[in-house]
Amino acid sequence: MERDTKGRFIRGHEPSNNGKGGRPIGLAVRCRAAVADGADLVQFYVDVFRGLVDAEMPQEDGTTERVKVPAKLEQRMEAAAWLADRGWGKAKQQIEANINPIAKVYEGLDIDSV
């Protein structure tokens, strides 16, 4: 990497970004671009939720053809949970805690001797 006279990196001379200035493209940006910013991913889960799954079916001539096959109920429920979690947020998980703060303070003390 090239530097200027003050030791700073010269903009645009980083091999990982093909000579363009600025920060190189990260993995998250590339993932979003590959799935049309999430639209393709959501469409996949909607298809599964509606009961259709992409599959490759072998043909007699040795090639394969992509077809929609019925999804199992377990797959449909998983897709529904995925869509609901991202569309409306995950449900809060509540736990019941039976904690008595007063008892915690006096734990180990002999109250009769006080």
C-alpha positions as semicolon CSV with decimal commas, in nm:
position;residue;x (nm);y (nm);z (nm)
1;M;0,000;0,000;0,000
2;E;0,130;0,338;-0,091
3;R;0,164;0,621;0,162
4;D;0,207;0,995;0,130
5;T;0,493;1,199;0,281
6;K;0,321;1,209;0,621
7;G;0,279;0,829;0,629
8;R;-0,094;0,826;0,558
9;F;-0,244;0,576;0,315
10;I;-0,307;0,718;-0,031
11;R;-0,674;0,694;-0,121
12;G;-0,755;0,441;-0,391
13;H;-0,436;0,237;-0,376
14;E;-0,572;-0,056;-0,185
15;P;-0,562;-0,374;-0,396
16;S;-0,880;-0,515;-0,239
17;N;-1,103;-0,242;-0,386
18;N;-0,969;-0,242;-0,743
19;G;-0,822;0,108;-0,734
20;K;-1,139;0,284;-0,617
21;G;-1,115;0,527;-0,332
22;G;-1,267;0,464;0,007
23;R;-1,338;0,156;0,207
24;P;-1,352;-0,185;0,033
25;I;-1,690;-0,352;-0,007
26;G;-1,763;-0,577;0,289
27;L;-1,926;-0,918;0,308
28;A;-2,258;-0,782;0,440
29;V;-2,291;-0,545;0,143
30;R;-2,218;-0,826;-0,102
31;C;-2,470;-1,057;0,068
32;R;-2,743;-0,790;0,048
33;A;-2,664;-0,729;-0,318
34;A;-2,677;-1,102;-0,396
35;V;-3,032;-1,133;-0,259
36;A;-3,164;-0,800;-0,394
37;D;-3,136;-0,636;-0,050
38;G;-3,336;-0,920;0,103
39;A;-3,624;-0,935;-0,146
40;D;-3,513;-1,271;-0,289
41;L;-3,463;-1,412;0,059
42;V;-3,809;-1,303;0,173
43;Q;-3,965;-1,442;-0,147
44;F;-3,799;-1,778;-0,082
45;Y;-3,947;-1,796;0,269
46;V;-4,289;-1,684;0,140
47;D;-4,279;-1,964;-0,120
48;V;-4,194;-2,219;0,151
49;F;-4,467;-2,078;0,379
50;R;-4,720;-2,117;0,098
51;G;-4,612;-2,477;0,052
52;L;-4,378;-2,464;-0,246
53;V;-4,009;-2,553;-0,242
54;D;-3,763;-2,534;-0,531
55;A;-3,609;-2,869;-0,617
56;E;-3,398;-3,007;-0,899
57;M;-3,559;-3,303;-1,067
58;P;-3,342;-3,528;-1,285
59;Q;-3,469;-3,574;-1,639
60;E;-3,438;-3,882;-1,860
61;D;-3,184;-3,708;-2,085
62;G;-2,947;-3,658;-1,789
63;T;-3,024;-3,290;-1,729
64;T;-3,202;-3,144;-1,430
65;E;-3,505;-2,918;-1,420
66;R;-3,600;-2,683;-1,135
67;V;-3,956;-2,744;-1,023
68;K;-4,174;-2,652;-0,726
69;V;-4,259;-2,940;-0,493
70;P;-4,484;-2,938;-0,185
71;A;-4,316;-2,830;0,139
72;K;-4,349;-3,031;0,459
73;L;-4,551;-2,882;0,744
74;E;-4,235;-2,851;0,955
75;Q;-4,069;-2,644;0,679
76;R;-4,378;-2,425;0,644
77;M;-4,392;-2,360;1,019
78;E;-4,022;-2,270;1,025
79;A;-4,075;-2,028;0,736
80;A;-4,375;-1,874;0,916
81;A;-4,164;-1,820;1,229
82;W;-3,882;-1,665;1,025
83;L;-4,121;-1,425;0,851
84;A;-4,302;-1,334;1,174
85;D;-3,976;-1,272;1,363
86;R;-3,851;-1,035;1,096
87;G;-4,184;-0,872;1,016
88;W;-4,309;-0,810;1,369
89;G;-4,004;-0,883;1,584
90;K;-3,933;-1,180;1,805
91;A;-4,170;-1,240;2,091
92;K;-4,039;-1,144;2,433
93;Q;-3,932;-1,438;2,642
94;Q;-4,049;-1,402;2,998
95;I;-3,924;-1,596;3,295
96;E;-4,064;-1,608;3,645
97;A;-3,813;-1,527;3,915
98;N;-3,905;-1,585;4,278
99;I;-3,645;-1,365;4,442
100;N;-3,689;-1,226;4,790
101;P;-3,433;-0,944;4,826
102;I;-3,489;-0,917;5,204
103;A;-3,411;-1,284;5,258
104;K;-3,094;-1,245;5,049
105;V;-2,966;-0,967;5,278
106;Y;-3,016;-1,171;5,595
107;E;-2,894;-1,500;5,449
108;G;-2,641;-1,657;5,679
109;L;-2,723;-1,434;5,977
110;D;-2,861;-1,576;6,297
111;I;-3,165;-1,349;6,341
112;D;-3,247;-1,493;6,687
113;S;-2,921;-1,355;6,827
114;V;-2,990;-0,999;6,712
